C-alpha cells in the first residue's frame, strides 16, 4: 500500500494522506484548481480534493488485473485530463466528472507519460513507437517507429521531443515526429527520471555521472562524476541540484 500526502508548506506537517490500495503509485501528482490527479500502479486515475484528500472520482482502464508495470503520468489540457493505460489506450476524460470524452487504441502498453504541446499529445508504447495524438479528437497524427522502448517521462521543448529509449539511449525528435534530430548511447543505464533541459543543454544522469549534451545536435559537452545514483535533477541559473537513490542531495555550481 502507498499514500498520496499533502504537507503544510510552512511547517512541513502532514495535512492529510490518502491510502492507495495494493501497489500504490509512482506517477506525478498534478493539480488543476482544487483538484489533484494521480495514476496508480493498478491503472486507476484518481481525482482528490486538494484541501481534504477526499476522493472526487476514480477511473480505471481495461488493463488486466494486477498488471505489474510502471504506470505513466497523466496531463491536463484545459478541462480535460489525459493518460495512457496499461491496456494500450490513451484516454481523455472530463477533468471534473471523469466522463469519457474519447479513447484511442495504440496497440501496445503505454510506457511513457502523456505530454502535451498545443493541441498535440505525445506518448510512447512497448512496441517501440512514439505517437502524436490529437487532443481534441483522439486521432493519430503521427506514428514513428523507434529503436527501443520509450520510457518514463517525455519532455517537450520549443522545437523537440526528448525521450529515453530503452535503458541507455537518449534521443531528440522533431515535434511532427517525422524523424530524429539526434540520439546518443550511454555507457551505463540512465537512472534519472527523465531528461532535463537547462539553458541550451540536455542533462541526464546514471549511476556514476551527470552528463550534459548540446540540445541542438546532441554533442557531449561535459560530465561530472557523482557519488550516487542520480534520480532527480533540479536547476537554477548557475547551480544544479541532484537527488540520489540513497537519499542524499548534491549541489553542483557551474562556472560559465
Buried (B, 14 or more C-beta within 10 A) or exposed (E): EBEBEBEEEEEEEEBBEBEBEEBBBBBBBBEBEEBBBBBBBBBBBBBBBBEEBEEBBEBEBEBEEEBEEEBBBBBBBEEBBBBBBBBBBBBBBEBBEBEEBBBBEBEBBBBBBBBBBEEBBBBBBBBBBBBBBBBBEBEBBBBBEBEBBBBBBBBBBEEBBBBBBBBBBBBBBBBEBEEBBBBBEBEBEBBBBBBBBBEEBBBBBBBBBBBBBEBBEBEEEEBBEBEBBBBBBEBEEEEBEBBBEEEEEBEEEEEE
